[in-house]
Amino acid sequence: MTTLENLWHGNIRPVEQFVEGNAEYKNLLRLVGNNREKLEATLTPEQAELFEKYYTAVNEMDSITEAAAFTYGFTLAVGLLIDFKM
């Protein structure tokens, strides 16, 4: 199977490759999780619902940003390859 086919079928996940072995990312993820738990423990039900909506929106924005960065990086790489071959 080619790299492009593996990417299409989900066998290659660029985001997972980035964070695998990245100690700084893992530490930040742990910090975010710990702080979220502490914050949620202090919220009223109404505040918890609002916070969950906020958190969901931030995650959706992050997903859009990651997809756009991947698309840009892929386009840039293809452009560089085209320039290199000429």
Secondary structure, 3 states (H helix, E strand, C coil): CCHHHHHHCCCCCHHHHHHCCCHHHHHHHHHHHHHHHHHHHHCCHHHHHHHHHHHHHHHHHHHHHHHHHHHHHHHHHHHHHHHHHC
